[in-house]
């Protein structure tokens, strides 16, 4: 399956997602935007009412109890791209997406944990005054990945 993507792949997921609806919308976007897998860390929501395409049956879904569990099972060679408003983060518009990566989003009210930020290989952010809904933020990142930009 990865050969179809020229040795490129990506997955996307949420750390301690706040609501099952956000996860369902993100999963539907992931399926539409070509993600290879989806995941959740912490809170587990097996069935999403907002996942009208039933993405969880169409692509691999992984659940990790803790960030440490996720980090330990990161696909070999994959880079973590944390999505977080931070002084250390690069603006998404100038970011060169890794060929093999996982995009990690945090819940709107808490964002990513300090450990997740520390372990992320890259941090990206949007030029916005307020934080965005997690499903919207993830969709924007995946859309940006599809643009004709160099990969790193």
SULWOTA-V349475 format. One record per helix or strand. SS is the DSSP state (alpha for helix, beta for strand). FROM is the first residue (numbers start at 1). TO is the last residue. Records with the same first field share a line. If there is no record, write none. Layout:
BEGIN
SS=FROM-TO  FROM-TO
END
This chain:
BEGIN
alpha=2-5  20-32  55-58  67-72  92-94  114-119  134-146
beta=9-15  37-41  60-64  79-83  90-91  100-107  111-111  122-125
END
